[in-house]
């Protein structure tokens, strides 16, 4: 749903991704083959690495959190942060259910 166009007319996933995963430019148009590759690579990484994660339904799996140098990679720090948030939410829900929180 987003598209970032840089000053030279290059198309990118978003402003945070810059030139890591170019999608084409205003002179030659969209590179639909590359767009498909990028989406497929990202989906494959998520399917392989996130399928059993307890935070997967509350995770903001944005491209930028997994963007390496021209390929997608698991970001352990991002994953640990999301897991901690889920654990905190779980604790809050348990406390609420026991009526220990208003």
C-alpha positions as MATLAB code, in Angstrom:
seq = 'XXXXXXXXXXXXXXXXXXXXXXXXXXXXXXXXXXXXXXXXXXXXXXXXXXXXXXXXXXXXXXXXXXXXXXXXXXXXXXXXXXXXXXXXXXXXXXXXXXXXXX';
ca = [
       0.000    0.000    0.000;
       3.041    2.267    0.122;
       5.545    3.501   -2.375;
       8.532    5.759   -1.847;
       9.921    7.725   -4.764;
      13.416    9.122   -4.228;
      14.803   12.355   -5.705;
      16.173   10.502   -8.758;
      12.824    8.848   -9.485;
      13.637    5.453   -7.983;
      10.769    3.395   -6.562;
      11.192    1.751   -3.159;
       9.046   -0.178   -0.668;
       9.056    2.750    1.751;
      11.191    5.669    2.865;
      12.911    3.512    5.497;
      14.054    0.932    2.953;
      15.776    3.463    0.672;
      17.829    1.679   -1.981;
      18.070   -1.797   -0.391;
      15.276   -3.280   -2.489;
      14.604   -1.109   -5.571;
      11.293   -1.690   -7.336;
      11.984    0.274  -10.531;
      11.988    3.948  -11.403;
       9.910    6.615  -13.109;
      11.915    6.271  -16.358;
      11.580    2.513  -16.924;
       8.547    1.748  -14.740;
       8.004   -0.947  -12.157;
      10.142   -4.072  -12.137;
       7.286   -6.496  -11.470;
       9.584   -9.528  -11.540;
      11.745   -8.032   -8.798;
       8.649   -6.997   -6.830;
       7.445  -10.600   -6.929;
      10.869  -11.869   -5.842;
      10.975   -9.453   -2.903;
       7.491  -10.411   -1.721;
       8.278  -14.124   -2.136;
      11.582  -13.877   -0.262;
       9.944  -12.000    2.592;
       7.037  -14.451    2.798;
       9.433  -17.425    2.771;
      11.466  -15.969    5.629;
       8.340  -15.288    7.685;
       6.975  -18.760    6.987;
      10.250  -20.441    7.941;
      11.227  -18.369   10.973;
       7.954  -17.106   12.441;
       5.558  -20.034   12.098;
       6.057  -21.278   15.682;
       6.684  -17.908   17.348;
       4.358  -17.074   20.233;
       4.387  -13.402   19.171;
       3.494  -13.973   15.503;
      -0.091  -12.715   15.736;
       0.891   -9.486   17.489;
       4.100   -8.847   15.579;
       4.557   -5.903   13.260;
       6.548   -7.786   10.620;
       7.517   -4.828    8.513;
      10.070   -5.225    5.734;
      12.490   -2.850    7.455;
      12.833   -5.078   10.525;
      14.148   -7.910    8.356;
      16.037   -5.974    5.676;
      19.642   -6.998    5.283;
      21.993   -6.011    2.514;
      19.852   -6.906   -0.504;
      18.176   -9.861    1.223;
      15.909  -10.487    4.167;
      17.349  -11.826    7.406;
      15.941  -12.677   10.796;
      16.521   -9.859   13.288;
      16.934  -11.527   16.715;
      16.768   -8.225   18.643;
      13.458   -7.294   16.999;
      12.058  -10.761   17.684;
      13.098  -10.740   21.342;
      11.539   -7.314   21.847;
       8.215   -8.554   20.435;
       8.322  -11.691   22.569;
       8.861   -9.573   25.700;
       5.870   -7.420   24.793;
       3.692  -10.512   24.358;
       4.849  -11.876   27.730;
       3.951   -8.550   29.380;
       0.532   -8.601   27.761;
       0.032  -12.173   28.928;
       0.895  -11.155   32.495;
      -1.456   -8.168   32.363;
      -4.298  -10.362   31.104;
      -3.706  -12.908   33.882;
      -3.648  -10.175   36.525;
      -6.831   -8.685   35.091;
      -8.542  -12.087   35.076;
      -7.608  -12.581   38.743;
      -9.018   -9.132   39.424;
      -5.663   -7.879   40.693;
      -5.849   -4.954   38.276;
      -8.735   -2.544   37.745;
];
